[in-house]
Amino acid sequence: MWLEKLPEHKTELIDSKGVRADGRKLDQLRPIKLEVGILDKADGSAYIEQGKNKILVAVYGPREAHPKHIALPDRAVIRCRYHMAPFSVDERKNPAPSRREHELSKVIRESLEPVVLTDLYPRTVIDLFVEILQSDGGSRCAGITGASLALADAGIPMRELVAACAIGKIEGKLALDLSDSEDKYGEADLPVAYVPNANLVTLLQMDGELTIEEFNKGLEMAVEACKTIHTMQREALKKKFREIKESVIEKEETEVVA
Ligand code: ADP
C-alpha cells in the first residue's frame, strides 16, 4: 500500500510565506504542456504533462460496436479505460485494473459525455484510452483535459472542450492543483471538470472535508483554473492545424515548382 511509504515532513507542505513545497503559490497551477495528434495509428490522440504527470490519450472511433449488444440505437457509446502503467508510481503498480482505475474510467467518461454529440453516430462506439505514464496527483483531471483534446483531434463533433483541475486543502489553506504529496497529506481534494462556454460542471468529486465557504471559494478557484487550461487546449489544437496548413502550402509550392 503506497500510503505507508509517505515521507514524514507533513508540516512542510507550505512555508511561513505561503509558498508550497514545489515553489508554487496557493492559487498557482503546475506547468502544463499539451500536444495534439502525436500517435499515427489512433484516430485521435493527445499528450499532457501537468507537473510530473505524463499522460497519453488515444481515441478510436466512432466505429462499429463490439460486442454488438453494447450498441445503442440512438447514439454512440463512449468507452473509457484509465490505466496506470506499472512504472507510473514509485512502487511497481499491479498492471491489473484496480477498483480505483474502474472508478476513474467511469468518472472520466461521464465528464466528457455531455459535450460529445453521440446522437450523430448511432450504433457505434468511441473508445478512449487514458494511459498514465507517470503519476503525481490530479491524474484524473489531467486525463480529462487530455481526453477532450484527443476527441477533438479525432474530429468527433463536440459542443466544447472540457477542462479539469483539482482544488484541495493543505494545512488549512485552499490550494490549486494538488501534487501527489499534497493530495496524500492534505485535508481535502476536490476534482472539477468544467465546460467554460456552457458554464457547466461535468465532474465534481470530494475527498476529505471543507466548510461551505471553503467549498464555494474552492469551486470558484477550480473553475478559473479550468478556464485557463481551456485557453491552453484551444492553443494546442490551433497549433496542430496551423502546422497542417503550413505543410499543405509547402507541398503545393513544391508541386508548382516541379
Ligand atoms: P488523482 O490522480 O486523480 O489525484 P487519486 O486522488 O486517487 O487520483 O490519487 C492521487 C495520487 O495517488 C495519484 O495521482 C498517484 O500519484 C497516487 N497513486 C494512485 N494509485 C497509486 C498506486 N497504486 N501506487 C502509488 N501511487 C498511487
py3Dmol code that shows the C-alpha trace and the ligand (Angstrom):
import py3Dmol

protein = """\
ATOM      1  CA  MET A   1       0.000   0.000   0.000  1.00  0.00           C
ATOM      2  CA  TRP A   2       1.629   3.242  -1.173  1.00  0.00           C
ATOM      3  CA  LEU A   3       0.386   5.333   1.774  1.00  0.00           C
ATOM      4  CA  GLU A   4       2.844   3.557   4.069  1.00  0.00           C
ATOM      5  CA  LYS A   5       5.736   4.974   2.064  1.00  0.00           C
ATOM      6  CA  LEU A   6       4.949   8.642   2.577  1.00  0.00           C
ATOM      7  CA  PRO A   7       7.740  10.942   3.760  1.00  0.00           C
ATOM      8  CA  GLU A   8       7.391  12.368   7.238  1.00  0.00           C
ATOM      9  CA  HIS A   9       7.611  16.146   6.694  1.00  0.00           C
ATOM     10  CA  LYS A  10       3.879  16.709   6.845  1.00  0.00           C
ATOM     11  CA  THR A  11       4.167  20.229   8.228  1.00  0.00           C
ATOM     12  CA  GLU A  12       6.368  21.469   5.381  1.00  0.00           C
ATOM     13  CA  LEU A  13       3.824  21.476   2.591  1.00  0.00           C
ATOM     14  CA  ILE A  14       3.553  25.281   2.883  1.00  0.00           C
ATOM     15  CA  ASP A  15       6.255  27.528   4.344  1.00  0.00           C
ATOM     16  CA  SER A  16       5.709  30.614   6.507  1.00  0.00           C
ATOM     17  CA  LYS A  17       5.453  32.803   3.362  1.00  0.00           C
ATOM     18  CA  GLY A  18       2.666  30.669   1.906  1.00  0.00           C
ATOM     19  CA  VAL A  19       4.951  29.027  -0.652  1.00  0.00           C
ATOM     20  CA  ARG A  20       4.337  25.360  -1.390  1.00  0.00           C
ATOM     21  CA  ALA A  21       6.995  22.619  -1.355  1.00  0.00           C
ATOM     22  CA  ASP A  22       7.361  22.832  -5.156  1.00  0.00           C
ATOM     23  CA  GLY A  23       7.686  26.637  -5.072  1.00  0.00           C
ATOM     24  CA  ARG A  24       4.132  27.423  -6.174  1.00  0.00           C
ATOM     25  CA  LYS A  25       1.725  29.940  -4.716  1.00  0.00           C
ATOM     26  CA  LEU A  26      -1.537  28.571  -3.355  1.00  0.00           C
ATOM     27  CA  ASP A  27      -3.514  29.622  -6.437  1.00  0.00           C
ATOM     28  CA  GLN A  28      -0.915  28.553  -8.986  1.00  0.00           C
ATOM     29  CA  LEU A  29      -1.227  25.703 -11.493  1.00  0.00           C
ATOM     30  CA  ARG A  30       1.674  23.369 -12.184  1.00  0.00           C
ATOM     31  CA  PRO A  31       3.348  23.887 -15.573  1.00  0.00           C
ATOM     32  CA  ILE A  32       1.189  22.350 -18.309  1.00  0.00           C
ATOM     33  CA  LYS A  33       2.311  21.044 -21.676  1.00  0.00           C
ATOM     34  CA  LEU A  34      -0.255  19.927 -24.246  1.00  0.00           C
ATOM     35  CA  GLU A  35       0.300  18.217 -27.575  1.00  0.00           C
ATOM     36  CA  VAL A  36      -2.270  17.006 -30.056  1.00  0.00           C
ATOM     37  CA  GLY A  37      -2.136  14.281 -32.712  1.00  0.00           C
ATOM     38  CA  ILE A  38       1.034  12.543 -31.651  1.00  0.00           C
ATOM     39  CA  LEU A  39       0.009   8.958 -32.497  1.00  0.00           C
ATOM     40  CA  ASP A  40      -0.330   7.872 -36.148  1.00  0.00           C
ATOM     41  CA  LYS A  41      -2.379   4.730 -35.610  1.00  0.00           C
ATOM     42  CA  ALA A  42      -5.141   6.136 -33.399  1.00  0.00           C
ATOM     43  CA  ASP A  43      -7.971   8.267 -34.832  1.00  0.00           C
ATOM     44  CA  GLY A  44      -7.108  10.989 -32.329  1.00  0.00           C
ATOM     45  CA  SER A  45      -4.510  11.465 -29.636  1.00  0.00           C
ATOM     46  CA  ALA A  46      -3.124  13.903 -27.124  1.00  0.00           C
ATOM     47  CA  TYR A  47      -0.291  14.090 -24.627  1.00  0.00           C
ATOM     48  CA  ILE A  48      -0.422  16.093 -21.440  1.00  0.00           C
ATOM     49  CA  GLU A  49       2.157  16.925 -18.836  1.00  0.00           C
ATOM     50  CA  GLN A  50       0.895  18.661 -15.719  1.00  0.00           C
ATOM     51  CA  GLY A  51       3.677  18.967 -13.218  1.00  0.00           C
ATOM     52  CA  LYS A  52       5.169  15.477 -13.097  1.00  0.00           C
ATOM     53  CA  ASN A  53       2.072  13.800 -14.551  1.00  0.00           C
ATOM     54  CA  LYS A  54       2.708  12.397 -18.032  1.00  0.00           C
ATOM     55  CA  ILE A  55      -0.415  11.125 -19.744  1.00  0.00           C
ATOM     56  CA  LEU A  56      -1.102   9.810 -23.207  1.00  0.00           C
ATOM     57  CA  VAL A  57      -4.659   9.603 -24.549  1.00  0.00           C
ATOM     58  CA  ALA A  58      -5.736   7.718 -27.663  1.00  0.00           C
ATOM     59  CA  VAL A  59      -9.163   7.725 -29.281  1.00  0.00           C
ATOM     60  CA  TYR A  60     -10.629   5.221 -31.740  1.00  0.00           C
ATOM     61  CA  GLY A  61     -13.977   5.724 -33.404  1.00  0.00           C
ATOM     62  CA  PRO A  62     -16.758   6.242 -33.896  1.00  0.00           C
ATOM     63  CA  ARG A  63     -16.596   2.652 -35.170  1.00  0.00           C
ATOM     64  CA  GLU A  64     -18.830  -0.398 -35.234  1.00  0.00           C
ATOM     65  CA  ALA A  65     -19.628  -1.517 -31.709  1.00  0.00           C
ATOM     66  CA  HIS A  66     -18.080  -4.761 -30.489  1.00  0.00           C
ATOM     67  CA  PRO A  67     -19.546  -6.677 -28.775  1.00  0.00           C
ATOM     68  CA  LYS A  68     -22.703  -5.803 -30.705  1.00  0.00           C
ATOM     69  CA  HIS A  69     -25.012  -5.960 -27.685  1.00  0.00           C
ATOM     70  CA  ILE A  70     -23.443  -2.780 -26.215  1.00  0.00           C
ATOM     71  CA  ALA A  71     -24.624  -0.730 -29.230  1.00  0.00           C
ATOM     72  CA  LEU A  72     -27.379   1.818 -28.663  1.00  0.00           C
ATOM     73  CA  PRO A  73     -29.927   2.564 -31.419  1.00  0.00           C
ATOM     74  CA  ASP A  74     -29.900   6.340 -30.937  1.00  0.00           C
ATOM     75  CA  ARG A  75     -26.309   7.271 -30.109  1.00  0.00           C
ATOM     76  CA  ALA A  76     -22.686   6.249 -29.837  1.00  0.00           C
ATOM     77  CA  VAL A  77     -21.443   4.569 -26.681  1.00  0.00           C
ATOM     78  CA  ILE A  78     -18.329   6.087 -25.128  1.00  0.00           C
ATOM     79  CA  ARG A  79     -15.995   3.569 -23.529  1.00  0.00           C
ATOM     80  CA  CYS A  80     -13.112   4.775 -21.418  1.00  0.00           C
ATOM     81  CA  ARG A  81     -10.144   2.987 -19.895  1.00  0.00           C
ATOM     82  CA  TYR A  82      -7.998   4.862 -17.393  1.00  0.00           C
ATOM     83  CA  HIS A  83      -4.873   2.810 -16.842  1.00  0.00           C
ATOM     84  CA  MET A  84      -1.765   3.416 -14.759  1.00  0.00           C
ATOM     85  CA  ALA A  85       1.409   1.955 -16.213  1.00  0.00           C
ATOM     86  CA  PRO A  86       3.273  -0.298 -13.739  1.00  0.00           C
ATOM     87  CA  PHE A  87       6.129   2.240 -13.829  1.00  0.00           C
ATOM     88  CA  SER A  88       3.918   5.297 -13.266  1.00  0.00           C
ATOM     89  CA  VAL A  89       4.375   5.366  -9.479  1.00  0.00           C
ATOM     90  CA  ASP A  90       7.258   4.802  -7.054  1.00  0.00           C
ATOM     91  CA  GLU A  91       6.482   1.176  -6.395  1.00  0.00           C
ATOM     92  CA  ARG A  92       5.562  -1.063  -9.336  1.00  0.00           C
ATOM     93  CA  LYS A  93       1.809  -0.902  -9.772  1.00  0.00           C
ATOM     94  CA  ASN A  94      -0.003  -4.157 -10.416  1.00  0.00           C
ATOM     95  CA  PRO A  95      -0.965  -3.913 -14.111  1.00  0.00           C
ATOM     96  CA  ALA A  96      -4.374  -5.495 -13.471  1.00  0.00           C
ATOM     97  CA  PRO A  97      -7.161  -2.879 -13.327  1.00  0.00           C
ATOM     98  CA  SER A  98      -7.818  -1.793  -9.744  1.00  0.00           C
ATOM     99  CA  ARG A  99     -11.105  -0.554  -8.278  1.00  0.00           C
ATOM    100  CA  ARG A 100      -9.679   2.962  -8.421  1.00  0.00           C
ATOM    101  CA  GLU A 101      -8.947   2.608 -12.147  1.00  0.00           C
ATOM    102  CA  HIS A 102     -12.504   1.375 -12.765  1.00  0.00           C
ATOM    103  CA  GLU A 103     -13.862   4.381 -10.875  1.00  0.00           C
ATOM    104  CA  LEU A 104     -11.651   6.843 -12.712  1.00  0.00           C
ATOM    105  CA  SER A 105     -12.544   5.310 -16.102  1.00  0.00           C
ATOM    106  CA  LYS A 106     -16.200   5.904 -15.232  1.00  0.00           C
ATOM    107  CA  VAL A 107     -15.832   9.479 -13.991  1.00  0.00           C
ATOM    108  CA  ILE A 108     -13.669  10.495 -16.957  1.00  0.00           C
ATOM    109  CA  ARG A 109     -16.268   9.056 -19.353  1.00  0.00           C
ATOM    110  CA  GLU A 110     -19.110  10.797 -17.525  1.00  0.00           C
ATOM    111  CA  SER A 111     -17.299  14.122 -17.509  1.00  0.00           C
ATOM    112  CA  LEU A 112     -16.972  14.011 -21.313  1.00  0.00           C
ATOM    113  CA  GLU A 113     -20.341  12.540 -22.332  1.00  0.00           C
ATOM    114  CA  PRO A 114     -22.288  15.822 -22.002  1.00  0.00           C
ATOM    115  CA  VAL A 115     -20.177  17.540 -24.682  1.00  0.00           C
ATOM    116  CA  VAL A 116     -19.842  14.779 -27.301  1.00  0.00           C
ATOM    117  CA  LEU A 117     -22.557  14.749 -29.982  1.00  0.00           C
ATOM    118  CA  THR A 118     -23.069  10.998 -29.637  1.00  0.00           C
ATOM    119  CA  ASP A 119     -26.501  11.124 -31.300  1.00  0.00           C
ATOM    120  CA  LEU A 120     -24.776  11.712 -34.655  1.00  0.00           C
ATOM    121  CA  TYR A 121     -23.319   8.191 -34.553  1.00  0.00           C
ATOM    122  CA  PRO A 122     -25.953   5.637 -33.513  1.00  0.00           C
ATOM    123  CA  ARG A 123     -24.885   2.001 -33.025  1.00  0.00           C
ATOM    124  CA  THR A 124     -21.195   2.900 -32.796  1.00  0.00           C
ATOM    125  CA  VAL A 125     -18.581   3.035 -30.058  1.00  0.00           C
ATOM    126  CA  ILE A 126     -15.960   5.658 -29.248  1.00  0.00           C
ATOM    127  CA  ASP A 127     -13.007   4.219 -27.337  1.00  0.00           C
ATOM    128  CA  LEU A 128     -10.870   6.371 -25.087  1.00  0.00           C
ATOM    129  CA  PHE A 129      -7.600   5.087 -23.656  1.00  0.00           C
ATOM    130  CA  VAL A 130      -6.085   7.227 -20.903  1.00  0.00           C
ATOM    131  CA  GLU A 131      -2.623   5.887 -20.192  1.00  0.00           C
ATOM    132  CA  ILE A 132      -0.893   7.254 -17.118  1.00  0.00           C
ATOM    133  CA  LEU A 133       2.818   7.022 -17.865  1.00  0.00           C
ATOM    134  CA  GLN A 134       3.811   8.957 -14.754  1.00  0.00           C
ATOM    135  CA  SER A 135       1.503   9.949 -11.948  1.00  0.00           C
ATOM    136  CA  ASP A 136       1.802  12.806  -9.491  1.00  0.00           C
ATOM    137  CA  GLY A 137      -1.661  13.698  -8.192  1.00  0.00           C
ATOM    138  CA  GLY A 138      -4.565  15.078 -10.206  1.00  0.00           C
ATOM    139  CA  SER A 139      -4.226  12.457 -12.919  1.00  0.00           C
ATOM    140  CA  ARG A 140      -7.996  12.098 -13.414  1.00  0.00           C
ATOM    141  CA  CYS A 141      -8.242  15.838 -14.143  1.00  0.00           C
ATOM    142  CA  ALA A 142      -5.234  15.884 -16.441  1.00  0.00           C
ATOM    143  CA  GLY A 143      -6.700  12.763 -18.104  1.00  0.00           C
ATOM    144  CA  ILE A 144      -9.977  14.594 -18.791  1.00  0.00           C
ATOM    145  CA  THR A 145      -8.157  17.637 -20.199  1.00  0.00           C
ATOM    146  CA  GLY A 146      -6.107  15.359 -22.483  1.00  0.00           C
ATOM    147  CA  ALA A 147      -9.058  13.150 -23.443  1.00  0.00           C
ATOM    148  CA  SER A 148     -11.178  16.044 -24.635  1.00  0.00           C
ATOM    149  CA  LEU A 149      -8.262  17.195 -26.818  1.00  0.00           C
ATOM    150  CA  ALA A 150      -7.839  13.682 -28.232  1.00  0.00           C
ATOM    151  CA  LEU A 151     -11.573  13.551 -29.058  1.00  0.00           C
ATOM    152  CA  ALA A 152     -11.281  16.869 -30.874  1.00  0.00           C
ATOM    153  CA  ASP A 153      -8.201  15.578 -32.685  1.00  0.00           C
ATOM    154  CA  ALA A 154     -10.225  12.538 -33.837  1.00  0.00           C
ATOM    155  CA  GLY A 155     -12.668  15.002 -35.411  1.00  0.00           C
ATOM    156  CA  ILE A 156     -15.519  13.862 -33.191  1.00  0.00           C
ATOM    157  CA  PRO A 157     -18.107  16.660 -33.032  1.00  0.00           C
ATOM    158  CA  MET A 158     -18.295  18.197 -29.570  1.00  0.00           C
ATOM    159  CA  ARG A 159     -20.161  21.140 -28.124  1.00  0.00           C
ATOM    160  CA  GLU A 160     -16.982  22.375 -26.431  1.00  0.00           C
ATOM    161  CA  LEU A 161     -13.740  21.159 -24.856  1.00  0.00           C
ATOM    162  CA  VAL A 162     -13.812  20.040 -21.227  1.00  0.00           C
ATOM    163  CA  ALA A 163     -11.009  21.238 -18.953  1.00  0.00           C
ATOM    164  CA  ALA A 164     -10.367  19.855 -15.490  1.00  0.00           C
ATOM    165  CA  CYS A 165      -8.416  20.767 -12.386  1.00  0.00           C
ATOM    166  CA  ALA A 166      -8.493  19.843  -8.709  1.00  0.00           C
ATOM    167  CA  ILE A 167      -8.526  22.184  -5.756  1.00  0.00           C
ATOM    168  CA  GLY A 168      -7.614  20.982  -2.296  1.00  0.00           C
ATOM    169  CA  LYS A 169      -6.935  21.995   1.261  1.00  0.00           C
ATOM    170  CA  ILE A 170      -3.486  21.671   2.745  1.00  0.00           C
ATOM    171  CA  GLU A 171      -2.535  22.797   6.211  1.00  0.00           C
ATOM    172  CA  GLY A 172      -5.853  24.606   6.495  1.00  0.00           C
ATOM    173  CA  LYS A 173      -5.458  26.562   3.238  1.00  0.00           C
ATOM    174  CA  LEU A 174      -7.095  26.146  -0.147  1.00  0.00           C
ATOM    175  CA  ALA A 175      -4.530  25.175  -2.776  1.00  0.00           C
ATOM    176  CA  LEU A 176      -4.929  24.722  -6.511  1.00  0.00           C
ATOM    177  CA  ASP A 177      -3.864  21.663  -8.499  1.00  0.00           C
ATOM    178  CA  LEU A 178      -2.568  19.396  -5.734  1.00  0.00           C
ATOM    179  CA  SER A 179       0.570  17.347  -6.313  1.00  0.00           C
ATOM    180  CA  ASP A 180       0.781  13.760  -5.099  1.00  0.00           C
ATOM    181  CA  SER A 181       2.176  14.530  -1.621  1.00  0.00           C
ATOM    182  CA  GLU A 182      -0.238  17.457  -1.153  1.00  0.00           C
ATOM    183  CA  ASP A 183      -3.079  15.143  -2.123  1.00  0.00           C
ATOM    184  CA  LYS A 184      -1.982  12.476   0.360  1.00  0.00           C
ATOM    185  CA  TYR A 185      -1.204  14.784   3.296  1.00  0.00           C
ATOM    186  CA  GLY A 186      -3.901  17.331   2.572  1.00  0.00           C
ATOM    187  CA  GLU A 187      -7.242  17.619   4.299  1.00  0.00           C
ATOM    188  CA  ALA A 188      -9.383  17.676   1.139  1.00  0.00           C
ATOM    189  CA  ASP A 189      -9.288  17.164  -2.612  1.00  0.00           C
ATOM    190  CA  LEU A 190     -11.985  18.434  -4.995  1.00  0.00           C
ATOM    191  CA  PRO A 191     -11.533  17.474  -8.648  1.00  0.00           C
ATOM    192  CA  VAL A 192     -13.613  19.608 -11.025  1.00  0.00           C
ATOM    193  CA  ALA A 193     -14.249  19.311 -14.772  1.00  0.00           C
ATOM    194  CA  TYR A 194     -15.768  22.338 -16.425  1.00  0.00           C
ATOM    195  CA  VAL A 195     -17.103  23.440 -19.817  1.00  0.00           C
ATOM    196  CA  PRO A 196     -16.448  27.198 -19.920  1.00  0.00           C
ATOM    197  CA  ASN A 197     -18.813  28.351 -22.662  1.00  0.00           C
ATOM    198  CA  ALA A 198     -21.745  26.418 -21.244  1.00  0.00           C
ATOM    199  CA  ASN A 199     -20.768  27.250 -17.648  1.00  0.00           C
ATOM    200  CA  LEU A 200     -21.295  23.560 -16.949  1.00  0.00           C
ATOM    201  CA  VAL A 201     -19.594  21.414 -14.308  1.00  0.00           C
ATOM    202  CA  THR A 202     -19.320  17.818 -15.572  1.00  0.00           C
ATOM    203  CA  LEU A 203     -17.271  16.374 -12.716  1.00  0.00           C
ATOM    204  CA  LEU A 204     -17.366  17.261  -9.060  1.00  0.00           C
ATOM    205  CA  GLN A 205     -15.963  14.871  -6.507  1.00  0.00           C
ATOM    206  CA  MET A 206     -14.813  15.498  -2.993  1.00  0.00           C
ATOM    207  CA  ASP A 207     -12.461  13.637  -0.735  1.00  0.00           C
ATOM    208  CA  GLY A 208     -11.988  14.982   2.802  1.00  0.00           C
ATOM    209  CA  GLU A 209     -13.727  17.901   4.466  1.00  0.00           C
ATOM    210  CA  LEU A 210     -14.320  21.543   3.544  1.00  0.00           C
ATOM    211  CA  THR A 211     -16.593  24.143   5.102  1.00  0.00           C
ATOM    212  CA  ILE A 212     -19.326  25.539   2.847  1.00  0.00           C
ATOM    213  CA  GLU A 213     -17.316  28.774   2.465  1.00  0.00           C
ATOM    214  CA  GLU A 214     -14.171  26.825   1.537  1.00  0.00           C
ATOM    215  CA  PHE A 215     -16.158  24.691  -0.895  1.00  0.00           C
ATOM    216  CA  ASN A 216     -17.626  27.744  -2.652  1.00  0.00           C
ATOM    217  CA  LYS A 217     -14.286  29.542  -2.817  1.00  0.00           C
ATOM    218  CA  GLY A 218     -12.517  26.334  -3.900  1.00  0.00           C
ATOM    219  CA  LEU A 219     -15.001  25.672  -6.679  1.00  0.00           C
ATOM    220  CA  GLU A 220     -14.555  29.244  -7.886  1.00  0.00           C
ATOM    221  CA  MET A 221     -10.744  28.797  -7.944  1.00  0.00           C
ATOM    222  CA  ALA A 222     -11.014  25.469  -9.782  1.00  0.00           C
ATOM    223  CA  VAL A 223     -13.385  26.953 -12.377  1.00  0.00           C
ATOM    224  CA  GLU A 224     -10.985  29.862 -13.011  1.00  0.00           C
ATOM    225  CA  ALA A 225      -8.129  27.362 -13.434  1.00  0.00           C
ATOM    226  CA  CYS A 226     -10.252  25.320 -15.871  1.00  0.00           C
ATOM    227  CA  LYS A 227     -10.800  28.486 -17.937  1.00  0.00           C
ATOM    228  CA  THR A 228      -7.014  28.973 -18.109  1.00  0.00           C
ATOM    229  CA  ILE A 229      -6.499  25.328 -19.108  1.00  0.00           C
ATOM    230  CA  HIS A 230      -9.274  25.653 -21.700  1.00  0.00           C
ATOM    231  CA  THR A 231      -7.374  28.515 -23.374  1.00  0.00           C
ATOM    232  CA  MET A 232      -4.270  26.287 -23.476  1.00  0.00           C
ATOM    233  CA  GLN A 233      -6.305  23.455 -25.014  1.00  0.00           C
ATOM    234  CA  ARG A 234      -7.561  25.717 -27.786  1.00  0.00           C
ATOM    235  CA  GLU A 235      -3.997  26.909 -28.442  1.00  0.00           C
ATOM    236  CA  ALA A 236      -2.748  23.295 -28.662  1.00  0.00           C
ATOM    237  CA  LEU A 237      -5.448  22.474 -31.230  1.00  0.00           C
ATOM    238  CA  LYS A 238      -4.786  25.633 -33.244  1.00  0.00           C
ATOM    239  CA  LYS A 239      -1.059  24.837 -33.249  1.00  0.00           C
ATOM    240  CA  LYS A 240      -1.715  21.436 -34.804  1.00  0.00           C
ATOM    241  CA  PHE A 241      -3.958  22.869 -37.524  1.00  0.00           C
ATOM    242  CA  ARG A 242      -1.509  25.709 -38.227  1.00  0.00           C
ATOM    243  CA  GLU A 243       1.197  23.094 -38.765  1.00  0.00           C
ATOM    244  CA  ILE A 244      -1.049  21.057 -41.112  1.00  0.00           C
ATOM    245  CA  LYS A 245      -1.911  24.204 -43.098  1.00  0.00           C
ATOM    246  CA  GLU A 246       1.756  25.160 -43.413  1.00  0.00           C
ATOM    247  CA  SER A 247       2.753  21.685 -44.601  1.00  0.00           C
ATOM    248  CA  VAL A 248      -0.061  21.669 -47.212  1.00  0.00           C
ATOM    249  CA  ILE A 249       1.047  25.093 -48.519  1.00  0.00           C
ATOM    250  CA  GLU A 250       4.666  23.905 -48.612  1.00  0.00           C
ATOM    251  CA  LYS A 251       3.628  20.763 -50.540  1.00  0.00           C
ATOM    252  CA  GLU A 252       1.595  22.778 -53.041  1.00  0.00           C
ATOM    253  CA  GLU A 253       4.507  25.177 -53.585  1.00  0.00           C
ATOM    254  CA  THR A 254       6.898  22.259 -54.188  1.00  0.00           C
ATOM    255  CA  GLU A 255       4.451  20.746 -56.706  1.00  0.00           C
ATOM    256  CA  VAL A 256       4.116  24.073 -58.566  1.00  0.00           C
ATOM    257  CA  VAL A 257       7.909  24.418 -58.806  1.00  0.00           C
ATOM    258  CA  ALA A 258       8.269  20.798 -60.040  1.00  0.00           C
TER     259      ALA A 258
END
"""
ligand_1 = """\
27
ADP
P -5.778 11.611 -8.883
O -4.552 11.151 -9.634
O -6.896 11.989 -9.790
O -5.483 12.681 -7.849
P -6.195 9.892 -6.575
O -6.568 11.049 -5.692
O -6.940 8.606 -6.424
O -6.319 10.317 -8.111
O -4.654 9.553 -6.427
C -3.727 10.530 -6.096
C -2.356 10.079 -6.468
O -2.013 8.909 -5.725
C -2.174 9.624 -7.931
O -2.070 10.672 -8.841
C -0.913 8.835 -7.812
O 0.210 9.675 -7.889
C -1.044 8.205 -6.440
N -1.442 6.791 -6.601
C -2.622 6.315 -7.009
N -2.600 4.957 -7.065
C -1.353 4.589 -6.693
C -0.675 3.340 -6.553
N -1.266 2.195 -6.824
N 0.609 3.375 -6.165
C 1.235 4.547 -5.886
N 0.668 5.758 -6.006
C -0.605 5.788 -6.400
"""
view = py3Dmol.view(width=600, height=400)
view.addModel(protein, "pdb")
view.setStyle({"model": 0}, {"cartoon": {"style": "trace"}})
view.addModel(ligand_1, "xyz")
view.setStyle({"model": 1}, {"stick": {}})
view.zoomTo()
view.show()
